Amino acid sequence: MNIVLIGYRGTGKSVVGKTLSERLGMECISMDAAIVEKAGMSIPEIVAKYDWPTFRDMESEVARELSGRDNLIIDTGGGVIERPENIVALRKNAIVVWLRASTGLIVSRIETGTERPSLTGKSFTDEVAEVLERRTPLYRQAAQFEIDTEELTPEEITERIELLFRNHIGS
C-alpha cells in the first residue's frame, strides 16, 4: 500500500513525504525528481526543449511505473491531477491525500523557487490563484482525504496522514 500526496507546490508534500518516510519506514519518491533523473535535465529545461505536454507525458509514465510498486510515499508534482489517467494509476494501491493551502501561503512559500517555469506567463500571485482555482476541483475529485495545511506544522500533518493510513490498512 502506498501513500500519494497531491496538491499545489508549497503545500508541504515534500517535507511531509520525507517525515512520513522516516516514521513509517517507507521509501519516499518525488515524481518530479524521478522525471528529472529519467530525462537527464531539469523541468525548466524539459519544458524549454520540448513543451509542457511532453513533460506531462513523462509524468504519466512515471505515475504508471510507481503505481506498480508497493510501500511508497509518492510526492507528486502539483499538476499530476491534470490527467485523469495519472490518478487512476496512482490510486491502484494507495490512499491519495490532498494537502491544500491558501494562495497567499503558497505564494509566500514558493515565490523564490526556480524549479518550475511559468504556466501562464502572468504575475506569480495571479498565476498561483488562477491555476489553483482551475485545479482545486481536480484535487478534490482525486483525493480520498484532504488536509488543510494552513495552520498545521509538518509534524501535525504527518501525524494525521499516519493515522489515516493506519486506519485504512487496518480496515
CORPE-V467047 format. One record per residue. N is the residue number from 1. SS is DSSP state (A for helix, B for strand, O for the rest). PSI is psi as a letter, one per 40 degrees, with the letter a starting at -180 (999 if undefined). BURIAL is b if it has 9 or more other ideal C-beta (glycine too) atoms within 8 Angstrom, else e. Layout:
n = [N,N]
ss = [SS,SS]
psi = [PSI,PSI]
burial = [BURIAL,BURIAL]
This chain:
n = [1,2,3,4,5,6,7,8,9,10,11,12,13,14,15,16,17,18,19,20,21,22,23,24,25,26,27,28,29,30,31,32,33,34,35,36,37,38,39,40,41,42,43,44,45,46,47,48,49,50,51,52,53,54,55,56,57,58,59,60,61,62,63,64,65,66,67,68,69,70,71,72,73,74,75,76,77,78,79,80,81,82,83,84,85,86,87,88,89,90,91,92,93,94,95,96,97,98,99,100,101,102,103,104,105,106,107,108,109,110,111,112,113,114,115,116,117,118,119,120,121,122,123,124,125,126,127,128,129,130,131,132,133,134,135,136,137,138,139,140,141,142,143,144,145,146,147,148,149,150,151,152,153,154,155,156,157,158,159,160,161,162,163,164,165,166,167,168,169,170,171]
ss = [O,B,B,B,B,B,O,O,O,O,O,O,A,A,A,A,A,A,A,A,A,A,A,A,O,O,B,B,B,B,A,A,A,A,A,A,A,A,A,O,O,O,A,A,A,A,A,A,A,O,O,A,A,A,A,A,A,A,A,A,A,A,A,A,A,A,A,O,O,O,O,B,B,B,B,O,O,O,O,A,A,A,O,A,A,A,A,A,A,A,A,O,O,B,B,B,B,B,B,B,O,O,A,A,A,A,A,A,A,A,O,O,O,O,O,O,O,O,O,O,O,O,O,A,A,A,A,A,A,A,A,A,A,A,A,A,A,A,A,A,A,A,O,O,B,B,B,B,O,O,O,O,O,A,A,A,A,A,A,A,A,A,A,A,A,A,A,A,A,A,O]
psi = [h,i,h,h,h,i,i,i,i,e,e,e,d,d,d,d,d,d,d,d,d,d,d,e,f,i,h,h,h,h,d,d,d,d,d,d,d,d,d,f,i,i,d,d,d,d,d,d,d,b,i,d,d,d,d,d,d,d,d,d,d,d,d,d,d,d,d,e,i,i,f,i,h,h,h,i,i,d,e,d,e,d,h,d,d,d,d,d,d,d,e,d,f,i,i,h,h,h,h,i,i,i,d,d,d,d,d,d,d,e,d,e,i,e,e,h,i,i,d,e,e,i,i,d,d,d,d,d,d,d,d,d,d,d,d,d,d,d,d,d,d,d,i,d,i,i,h,h,e,d,e,i,i,d,d,d,d,d,d,d,d,d,d,d,d,d,d,d,e,e,999]
burial = [b,b,b,b,b,b,b,b,b,b,b,b,b,e,e,b,b,b,b,b,b,e,e,b,e,b,e,b,b,b,b,b,e,b,b,b,e,b,b,e,e,e,b,b,b,b,b,e,e,e,e,e,e,b,b,b,e,b,b,b,b,b,b,b,b,b,b,e,e,e,e,b,b,b,b,b,b,b,b,b,b,e,b,e,e,b,b,e,b,b,b,e,e,b,b,b,b,b,b,b,b,e,b,e,b,b,b,e,e,b,e,e,e,e,e,b,e,e,e,e,e,e,e,e,e,b,b,b,b,b,b,b,e,e,b,b,e,b,b,b,e,b,b,e,b,b,b,e,b,e,e,b,e,b,e,e,b,b,e,b,b,b,e,b,b,e,e,b,e,e,e]
